[in-house]
């Protein structure tokens, strides 16, 4: 309802007039309109989402470097984001991007390039980094829990981002599948995406009524989607419910020092 811009791609002046009339209420809030040909409009859409996906893969690579040199990726992202030429949005490290738009549009723009004899090297790398990031997250979980066989892992978050039930290309679902393939048992909770996950994973995991139910009797807890409901959990209660106080925070929801002071074995992404 409050877009940054409206892009109209058309070959017919009549079509342009009709679409402008349809969106005329947005003139009241001075929304810019970009009117162009169909090919340019399509590339505006694909290039915009590919650029945002690039920011996500970029900060994930920075996070991986931060871990190796002892830096804090959140301070790096803040320092970068205060530069108006860069901006702070989409500089959030984690297990990578998912959903319906970024995976589809990054593939679309690379395929268009290939069809016309060109390789879009930057976006090809973005896709490789995004896939590799899931594997890096699995390594973090392995480092904390060692052997998965016979272990029960609590998973918080299944949707690709908060405030949606969308699990398409969700990093959380990818990681859950990898854990299952390695012999782990999964107890999961998501405020909105449980029904959609049941359609995909059926009875391969245990669906819990809340975060505490998921933690109860589990050998460790993995934070996979940064729902607001997960930001203020009673962590003393969580610790008491877990078999072992292991927290793998792949969305950097909690403060590392606070968690360690509470007695958790804790790891996150791109922080000491």
N, C-alpha and C positions, 0 to 999 in steps of 0.2 A: 504493500500500500504506500510505501515511501521509498521508491527506488532512487538510486543515484542517477540513473538515466534510463530512457526508453530508446531502444534501438529498433528501427523499422527498416527491414530489407524488402524491397519490392521492385517489380519491373513495370508496374502499372501506376500512373499518377492517381487513378481512381482508387486503387487499393490503398495507397498511401493516405489519401484523404479520408477514407473510411476508418482506417486504423487510428489516425490522429483524432478523429471525432470520438472514437470509442474511448481513447485515453485522455480526452479533453479535460476531465476533472483534475488531472495531475498538473495542468497548467496553473491551477490555483496555488500550488505549492512550489511553482517555478522549477519543475522537473525538466532538465535538459532533454531534448529530443535529438537523436542522431538518425538522419534519413539517408539511406544509401542503397546500393544494389544488393541483391541476395547473397552473392559470394562474400562480399565484405562484411555484411551483417553476421553471416555464419561464422566467419573467422573472428569477429569481435567477441562473440560468445565463447568460442573454443579457446582463443588466446587468453581471455580474461581468466577463465577457470584453470587453464594450464599454468598461468603465472602464479595464481594463488597456491596451486599444488606445488609449484616450484619453491615457494616460500616455506611450505611445510617440510618438504624433503631437505631443503637447505638447513633449516634450524635443527632437524634431526641429525644431520651430519655434523653440525657444530656441537650438538650435545654429545655425540660420540667422541669428538676431540676433547671437549671439556672434561669428560670422565678420565681421559688419559693424562691430561696435564694438571688436573686438580682445580679447574675453574668452575664457575656456577653459570649454567646456561641461562637461568632466568635473569641474571644481571647482564649477561651478554645481550640477551634479547631486549631487555629494557634499554640498554645503551644504544642498540641499533634502532629500536623503534622510536626513540626521541628525535632521530633524524627524520625530518619531514619528507625527505626524498624516499625513505624506506617505509616508515609507518609501523605501528606495533601489531597490527592484526595479522593473524595466521603465523605468528612466530611462537608457537606453542609446541614444545617437544613431546613425543609420545610414540605410540606404535605405528604411526602413519595415517594417511588419509583413506577414507572409504566413502560410502554413500552412492547415490545415483549419478551425481554430476561430475565430480573430479575424475574418477576412473574412466567414465565413458568419454568425457571430453578430451582428456589427455590422449587416450587411444585414438579418438577421432582425428585430432590434429596431426598426430604422427602418421596415421594411415593416409590422410589427404596428401601429406608431404611425400610419402612413398609412392603414391599413385602418380605423382607428377615428377618423379625422378629426384627427390630430395630427401635427405635424412635430417630430421629435427633432433640434433644431437642432445641439446639441453633437456628436452622433455623426455627423450628416450632414457636419459640418465635419471631423471626424476622418477620414472616408473621403476627403474632398477633399484634405486635407493628405497623407494616405498616398499617394495617386496622384501628387500634385504632387512628392513627395519623390523619386520615381524620376527625374523630369525634371530636378530640381536635381542629382542625382547624374550624370546624363548631361552636364549643363553642366560639371561638374567635370572629367569625363573629356575633354571637348572642349577645355577651357582648357589641359589639359596636353598633349594629343596633336594639337591643331589639326584636321587633316584626317584622316578615317578611311579614305578610299579607298586601297587598296593596302597598308594597315597591318595588322600582325598583333598582336592584343592577347591577353596571357596573363590568364586569369581563374582565380582561386582561390576555389572555393566555388560550388556550384549549389543546394544545399538551402536551405530558407527559414531554417534555424537549424542549429547544430552538432548532432552526434550523432543524425542522422536521415537517411534517404534520401528524405524527403518534399519534393517540389518543387512541391506545390500552392500556387498564388498566390505563389510565391517571388519576392522582389525581384530576386534574382540572374538568374533566367530572364527576367524582364521586361527587365532591362538588357541581357542578352545578345541578346535579340531586337531591341531598339532599335539596338544596335551593328551587328548583321547587316543591318538595314534601311538603315543608313547606309553600308554598303560595307566594313565591317571584317571581317577574318578572325579567328576565335576559336580559341585553343588553351586548353582547359579541363581542370582537375583538381578532383575532389571525392573525399574518402575513402570516401563511401558512395553518393552519388546519381548516379553515372555511368550505371548501367543504366536508371534511371528517366528520365534526361535523354535517353538514346538513343531511348526510346519516343516522346518528344515532338519532339525536334529532329533525330532520325535522323543523317544525315551532313552536316548544315549546319555543324557545328563539328568540330574535331579533339580527340579524347579522349586525354589524356596519362597517363603512368604515375605521375607525381608532379609536385610543384611545380616542380622544376628542369627537367623535360622541357617543361613549359608555358612556362617563362621562356625557354628556349633559342631564340634568334633572333627573339624578339618585340620589338615597338617600345615596349612598356610593360606594366606589370603592374597589374591591378585586383584588390583584395581585396574579395570580396563576401560571404563567410560566415566567421565567426570561429572556425573549427575550432582546437582546441588544437594540432594538428599544424602550423599555420601561424604559431604564436606564437614559435617558436624556430628559424626557418629560418636557414640560413647565408646571410646577406644579402650578404656579399662574393661568394659563389659566384653568387647571383642576379644581382648587378650585372654580373658577368663574362659571364653567359649572355645578358643582354638586349642588344639592339642599342643601346638608349638607356636610361640609368639613371632611368627614370620609374616612380614608385610612387604609385598612386592608392589610398589606404587608406580604403575606405568603411566600415570597421568599427573604425577607430581602434585597430588591433592594436599598431602600433609607435609609438615615441616620435619626434615630429617632429624635434627637434633632433639626436637620434642619427642619424636617416636622412639629414638634410642634411649632418651632419659626415662621413658615409660617402660623400657625393658624389651622393646621389639628388636628383632633382627630386621633391619630395614634397608631397602634399596629403592632408588628412583631413577630418573632419566636425566643425565647431564649435570648431576649435582654431586658434591662430595659425599 
